Amino acid sequence: MLPETAKHLLSRAEAYVRSLLRNPYWWGGLILLIVLLGTGYVLVNHLLMPKLTRQGAHLQVPNVINRPYEQAKNDLEALGLHVEQIVQRYNPAFARDVVVDQNPAPPALVKPDRHIYLTINSGELRHVVISDVVGLSLREAVNRLRAQGLHIEETLPDSIPAPHRNTVTGQKPLAGDTLTEGASISLWYSTGLGIGYSTIPDITGLSVNQARDSLLALQLRSIVISALDSLSDPNAPDSLVLRQSPAPGTRVRAGFEVRLHTWRAEQPEPERLLPLRYEENEPPGVGL
């Protein structure tokens, strides 16, 4: 059985609830509170939140690639979108200051006020002085030219044999020429000495270019070496062949390199009188 105090408290609570349920003001206040809460929910959920989140409002991103940046920016901002510009290095495949990429990409659906990132083809073309890669391995030459920003258009076997297999024997354009970044260059490489034989001609007294042409006609190559009493550049147009090694008449394999010792015609004639056709003590049969 409940204590008398508990029974008394329970009785008073029942009496309060009965009086409250019979009070019309309490019911009116409860109904008003429910109406206010329901109205607030409808306003927030169906009016306020859609405006804040743009729920149901989407725009289709137009394609602005290849358009001038200012035109693309105006078109996107007219749709209520924000534009962010990203500048990349100059790409010769596109006109300068045009859009080359956009994010999000078309035809994506986005909400108004979304940021659209446009990549612009801008900047200046960098000029590159071509390195001399003749004599380097083909791999090293390709890596060096690519590091300069040049494009290797083709690598071709040289029609004239050369001693060192897979080394660069020629390049076009030539070393020292200036190209714009991204320009193409071609390389020729050695496939090794040939299977045929050639007889070295007498080229003393000829200019360096004449001597080289004479040797190349016989599928022979040359290395130019400056004489001690000549100027510093052995490849100057007025350089003459003072002596050669191996001696004229030596039979060597196609692609063999003949050493050309030169002097400048404008300088005093060397103590050794022309023509001195081969180096002393040259071992017979060099290159066979």
C-alpha positions as CSV (number, residue, x, y, z in Angstrom):
1,M,0.0,0.0,0.0
2,L,1.1,3.6,-0.8
3,P,2.0,5.9,2.0
4,E,-0.5,8.5,2.8
5,T,1.8,11.3,1.5
6,A,2.1,9.6,-1.9
7,K,-1.6,9.1,-2.2
8,H,-2.1,12.7,-1.4
9,L,0.4,13.9,-4.1
10,L,-1.1,11.5,-6.7
11,S,-4.6,12.8,-6.0
12,R,-3.5,16.4,-6.4
13,A,-1.8,15.6,-9.7
14,E,-5.0,14.0,-11.1
15,A,-7.1,16.9,-10.0
16,Y,-4.6,19.3,-11.8
17,V,-4.7,17.4,-15.0
18,R,-8.5,17.2,-15.0
19,S,-8.7,21.0,-14.5
20,L,-6.2,21.6,-17.2
21,L,-8.1,19.4,-19.7
22,R,-11.2,21.3,-18.9
23,N,-9.4,24.7,-19.4
24,P,-10.2,26.1,-22.9
25,Y,-7.2,28.5,-22.8
26,W,-4.8,25.6,-22.4
27,W,-6.2,23.9,-25.5
28,G,-6.1,27.2,-27.4
29,G,-2.5,27.7,-26.6
30,L,-1.6,24.2,-27.6
31,I,-3.3,24.5,-30.9
32,L,-1.6,27.9,-31.5
33,L,1.8,26.4,-30.7
34,I,1.2,23.5,-33.2
35,V,0.1,25.9,-35.9
36,L,3.2,28.1,-35.4
37,L,5.6,25.2,-35.5
38,G,3.9,23.8,-38.6
39,T,4.0,27.1,-40.3
40,G,7.7,27.6,-39.4
41,Y,8.6,24.2,-40.8
42,V,6.8,24.9,-44.1
43,L,8.5,28.3,-44.4
44,V,12.0,27.0,-43.7
45,N,11.8,23.8,-45.6
46,H,10.0,25.0,-48.7
47,L,10.9,28.7,-49.0
48,L,14.1,29.6,-47.1
49,M,16.3,26.5,-47.6
50,P,15.7,26.2,-51.4
51,K,16.9,29.8,-51.8
52,L,20.0,29.2,-49.7
53,T,20.9,25.9,-51.3
54,R,19.5,26.6,-54.8
55,Q,17.8,23.2,-54.6
56,G,16.4,22.3,-58.0
57,A,18.2,25.2,-59.7
58,H,20.9,24.0,-62.2
59,L,22.7,25.5,-65.1
60,Q,24.3,23.7,-68.0
61,V,27.9,24.8,-68.4
62,P,28.4,26.0,-72.0
63,N,31.5,25.0,-74.0
64,V,33.9,28.0,-74.1
65,I,37.0,26.2,-75.3
66,N,38.8,28.0,-78.2
67,R,37.0,31.3,-77.3
68,P,38.9,34.4,-76.4
69,Y,39.1,34.6,-72.6
70,E,37.2,37.9,-72.3
71,Q,34.3,36.6,-74.4
72,A,34.2,33.3,-72.5
73,K,34.2,35.2,-69.1
74,N,31.3,37.4,-70.2
75,D,29.2,34.5,-71.4
76,L,29.7,32.6,-68.2
77,E,29.1,35.6,-65.9
78,A,25.9,36.3,-67.8
79,L,24.6,32.9,-66.6
80,G,25.4,33.8,-63.0
81,L,28.6,31.8,-62.8
82,H,31.9,33.0,-61.4
83,V,35.1,32.7,-63.5
84,E,38.6,31.9,-62.2
85,Q,41.5,32.2,-64.7
86,I,44.4,29.8,-64.8
87,V,47.3,30.8,-67.1
88,Q,49.5,28.1,-68.7
89,R,52.7,28.4,-70.8
90,Y,52.2,29.2,-74.4
91,N,51.0,26.2,-76.6
92,P,51.5,26.8,-80.3
93,A,48.6,24.5,-81.1
94,F,46.2,27.2,-79.9
95,A,45.9,30.9,-80.5
96,R,47.2,33.2,-77.8
97,D,44.8,34.2,-74.9
98,V,42.1,31.6,-75.8
99,V,40.6,29.1,-73.5
100,V,42.3,25.7,-73.8
101,D,40.5,23.9,-71.0
102,Q,37.6,24.4,-68.5
103,N,36.5,22.8,-65.2
104,P,33.8,21.7,-64.8
105,A,33.8,20.5,-68.4
106,P,30.7,21.0,-70.6
107,P,27.9,20.0,-70.5
108,A,28.0,19.6,-66.7
109,L,25.0,20.8,-64.6
110,V,26.0,23.2,-61.8
111,K,24.2,25.5,-59.4
112,P,24.2,29.2,-59.9
113,D,27.2,31.1,-58.5
114,R,29.4,28.1,-59.1
115,H,33.1,28.8,-59.9
116,I,34.2,27.8,-63.4
117,Y,38.0,27.5,-63.9
118,L,39.3,28.5,-67.3
119,T,42.9,27.6,-68.5
120,I,44.2,30.3,-70.8
121,N,46.9,29.8,-73.5
122,S,49.2,32.8,-72.6
123,G,52.8,33.7,-72.0
124,E,55.6,34.0,-74.5
125,L,57.5,31.5,-76.6
126,R,60.9,30.8,-75.2
127,H,63.8,30.7,-77.6
128,V,66.3,27.9,-77.4
129,V,69.9,27.7,-78.7
130,I,70.3,24.2,-80.0
131,S,73.0,22.1,-78.2
132,D,75.6,20.2,-80.1
133,V,74.8,16.6,-79.6
134,V,76.9,15.1,-82.4
135,G,79.1,12.4,-80.9
136,L,76.7,11.7,-77.9
137,S,74.8,8.5,-77.5
138,L,71.4,8.7,-79.1
139,R,69.6,8.4,-75.7
140,E,71.7,11.2,-74.1
141,A,71.2,13.4,-77.1
142,V,67.4,12.9,-77.0
143,N,67.2,13.6,-73.3
144,R,69.4,16.8,-73.6
145,L,67.3,18.2,-76.4
146,R,64.0,17.4,-74.7
147,A,65.3,19.1,-71.6
148,Q,65.7,22.2,-73.7
149,G,62.0,22.0,-74.6
150,L,62.6,20.7,-78.2
151,H,60.6,18.0,-79.9
152,I,62.5,15.1,-81.5
153,E,60.7,14.7,-84.8
154,E,62.6,11.6,-86.0
155,T,65.8,9.6,-85.4
156,L,67.2,8.0,-88.6
157,P,70.1,5.6,-89.3
158,D,72.9,7.5,-91.1
159,S,73.4,6.3,-94.6
160,I,77.2,6.7,-94.1
161,P,78.7,4.3,-91.5
162,A,80.5,5.6,-88.5
163,P,82.7,3.8,-85.9
164,H,80.6,4.1,-82.8
165,R,77.2,2.4,-82.9
166,N,74.1,4.4,-81.7
167,T,76.0,7.7,-81.4
168,V,74.6,10.8,-83.1
169,T,76.3,11.6,-86.4
170,G,74.2,14.5,-87.5
171,Q,71.4,16.9,-86.4
172,K,69.0,19.3,-88.2
173,P,68.8,22.2,-87.5
174,L,72.5,22.5,-86.7
175,A,74.0,23.2,-83.3
176,G,74.0,26.9,-82.4
177,D,70.8,27.7,-84.3
178,T,68.0,29.3,-82.4
179,L,64.5,27.7,-82.3
180,T,61.3,28.5,-80.4
181,E,60.4,26.1,-77.6
182,G,58.5,23.1,-78.9
183,A,60.1,23.2,-82.3
184,S,61.2,19.9,-84.0
185,I,64.6,18.6,-84.6
186,S,65.9,15.5,-86.5
187,L,68.8,13.3,-85.5
188,W,70.9,10.7,-87.4
189,Y,72.8,8.0,-85.6
190,S,75.5,5.5,-86.4
191,T,74.9,1.8,-87.2
192,G,78.6,1.0,-86.8
193,L,81.4,0.5,-89.4
194,G,80.3,-0.7,-92.8
195,I,81.1,-4.1,-94.3
196,G,82.8,-2.5,-97.4
197,Y,86.3,-1.0,-97.7
198,S,87.6,2.3,-99.0
199,T,91.0,3.6,-99.9
200,I,92.0,6.9,-98.1
201,P,92.7,9.6,-100.7
202,D,95.4,12.3,-100.5
203,I,93.6,15.3,-99.0
204,T,96.6,17.4,-97.8
205,G,96.5,21.0,-99.0
206,L,92.7,21.0,-99.3
207,S,90.4,23.1,-97.2
208,V,88.6,21.4,-94.3
209,N,85.3,21.4,-96.2
210,Q,86.8,20.0,-99.4
211,A,88.6,17.3,-97.5
212,R,85.4,16.3,-95.6
213,D,83.4,16.2,-98.8
214,S,86.1,14.0,-100.5
215,L,86.1,11.6,-97.6
216,L,82.3,11.4,-97.3
217,A,82.1,10.6,-101.0
218,L,84.1,7.4,-100.2
219,Q,81.9,6.8,-97.1
220,L,84.8,7.9,-94.8
221,R,84.5,10.3,-91.9
222,S,87.0,12.8,-90.4
223,I,88.2,14.3,-87.1
224,V,89.7,17.8,-87.4
225,I,92.6,18.5,-85.2
226,S,94.3,22.0,-85.0
227,A,98.0,22.2,-85.6
228,L,100.0,23.7,-82.7
229,D,100.9,26.8,-84.6
230,S,97.4,27.5,-86.0
231,L,94.5,29.5,-84.6
232,S,92.1,28.0,-82.1
233,D,89.3,27.1,-84.5
234,P,90.3,24.1,-86.7
235,N,87.0,24.2,-88.6
236,A,87.4,27.8,-89.9
237,P,86.6,28.0,-93.6
238,D,90.1,29.0,-94.5
239,S,91.7,26.1,-92.5
240,L,93.8,23.8,-94.7
241,V,94.8,20.2,-94.1
242,L,98.5,20.1,-93.1
243,R,98.7,16.4,-92.7
244,Q,96.4,13.3,-92.4
245,S,96.4,10.1,-90.6
246,P,96.3,7.3,-91.8
247,A,98.4,7.9,-94.8
248,P,96.9,8.1,-98.3
249,G,96.4,4.7,-99.9
250,T,95.5,2.9,-96.7
251,R,92.4,0.7,-97.0
252,V,90.0,1.0,-94.2
253,R,86.4,-0.1,-93.5
254,A,83.6,2.2,-94.5
255,G,82.9,4.8,-91.8
256,F,86.5,4.9,-90.6
257,E,87.5,8.3,-89.2
258,V,90.5,10.0,-90.8
259,R,92.4,12.5,-88.6
260,L,92.9,15.9,-90.3
261,H,95.6,18.2,-88.8
262,T,94.9,21.8,-90.0
263,W,96.4,25.2,-90.1
264,R,95.1,28.7,-91.0
265,A,96.2,30.0,-94.4
266,E,96.3,33.5,-93.1
267,Q,99.0,32.5,-90.5
268,P,102.7,32.0,-91.2
269,E,103.3,28.7,-92.9
270,P,104.3,26.0,-90.4
271,E,107.9,24.9,-90.2
272,R,106.9,21.6,-91.8
273,L,106.4,22.2,-95.4
274,L,103.3,21.1,-97.2
275,P,102.5,18.4,-98.1
276,L,103.4,16.2,-95.1
277,R,101.0,13.3,-95.9
278,Y,101.1,11.2,-92.8
279,E,102.3,11.1,-89.2
280,E,105.7,9.7,-88.6
281,N,105.8,6.1,-87.3
282,E,102.2,5.6,-88.4
283,P,101.7,1.8,-88.0
284,P,100.9,0.2,-91.4
285,G,97.4,-1.1,-92.1
286,V,95.6,1.2,-89.6
287,G,91.9,0.6,-89.7
288,L,92.0,-2.6,-91.5
